[in-house]
Amino acid sequence: MAIAALILGIISLNFGFVFWAWPAALTGIILGILALVFGIIAKNDPSHPNMATAGRRLGIAGIIAGSVAFVISIAVSNAVSNLWEELSDTFLESMII
């Protein structure tokens, strides 16, 4: 679970910076949430006592990467939607005049 959390967090970070396609931002949000969930599960998993520190550290890294990717994806999609709205309003106003 810890490795999955870290991998999903890294992949979601890559999708979080894609601002020209909203499905990529949506994918970054979903993968960020999954990384958070897997990281929390891995951090609290007592089933592997000999790998407790490595799994805990990877789980924490997955939580951090997933939460950063989630916030970045939300911010980028919000900024792009605001920019798109502003540009479409400007374009429509120029067409009317």
Stockholm file with secondary structure:
# STOCKHOLM 1.0

chainA/1-97         MAIAALILGIISLNFGFVFWAWPAALTGIILGILALVFGIIAKNDPSHPNMATAGRRLGIAGIIAGSVAFVISIAVSNAVSNLWEELSDTFLESMII
#=GR chainA/1-97 SS CHHHHHHHHHHHHHHHTCCSCHHHHHHHHHHHHHHHHHHHHHHTCCSCGGGHHHHHHHHHHHHHHHHHHHHHHHHHHHHHHHHHHHHHHHHHHHHHC
#=GC SS_cons        CHHHHHHHHHHHHHHHTCCSCHHHHHHHHHHHHHHHHHHHHHHTCCSCGGGHHHHHHHHHHHHHHHHHHHHHHHHHHHHHHHHHHHHHHHHHHHHHC
//
